[in-house]
């Protein structure tokens, strides 16, 4: 087994992010192994999205360090972190609604092209070769997310679940090693949620992807996760397998406001 295979893909140690006197994330440790599907859960205001923003470079933690494949990334700009192999989606879908489905994916690919604007203007051989490669890659990604037959449709006209898949396809355009998904099933009906859950598994299994997600739907979390980390008021209160976490008294109290002996642990599955 190679050293890279053994090494965690992401390590956060003592990460702390403050906003004035508020500690949004406090002394957080988190390790994710390659090819895992890991979830971060917790009540509203627990610090989940703040932690995502620290990983992706939108926030810089005041304390601690974040390592991606052994390299420190805290303090880097979002584009630098994306270039290293971490991309993300958002709770509120961010698409170019006036562009077609195909164009949305091509935008993500163009960010990593080598050709200069002058080369694009002159249509030199390198540029033409890259443009053909971009088109082929975009269609490959649309085929993977099962949107290739809607390539020419405006993104704004897609069904909600399809818009989510398109956003993920665009995130995949830069060939990330780690994909951060923020509430991937938010606003979905049960059928869309099931389809998205299966799709996330395919991402891991067929694209050798490591996935870290924030998710409120506990049935999704418990069915899909290899590891679950629970935050409450910015601090980690539990971590382990789904089976371990859903029986942890601290987790039950954080979510339900009562002690474990007064509730059915199955409530976290609902």
GIHUJO-V962365 format. One record per residue. SS is DSSP state (H for helix, E for strand, L for the rest). Layout:
SS
SS
This chain:
L
L
H
H
H
H
L
L
L
E
E
E
E
E
E
E
E
E
E
L
L
E
E
E
E
E
E
E
E
E
E
E
L
L
L
L
E
E
E
E
E
L
L
L
L
L
L
H
H
H
H
H
H
H
H
H
L
L
L
L
L
L
E
E
E
E
E
E
L
L
E
E
L
L
L
L
L
H
H
H
H
H
H
H
L
E
E
E
L
L
L
L
L
L
L
L
L
L
L
E
H
H
H
H
H
H
H
H
H
H
L
L
L
L
L
L
H
H
H
H
H
H
L
L
H
H
H
H
H
H
H
H
H
H
H
H
H
H
H
H
H
H
H
H
L
L
L
H
H
H
L
L
L
E
H
H
H
L
L
H
H
H
H
H
H
H
H
H
H
H
H
H
L
L
L
L
L
E
E
E
E
E
L
L
L
L
L
L
L
H
H
H
H
H
H
H
H
H
H
H
H
H
H
H
H
H
H
L
L
E
E
E
E
E
L
L
L
H
H
H
H
H
H
H
L
L
E
E
E
E
E
E
L
L
E
E
E
E
E
E
L
H
H
H
H
L
L
L
H
H
H
H
H
H
H
H
L
L
L
H
H
H
L
L
H
H
H
H
H
L
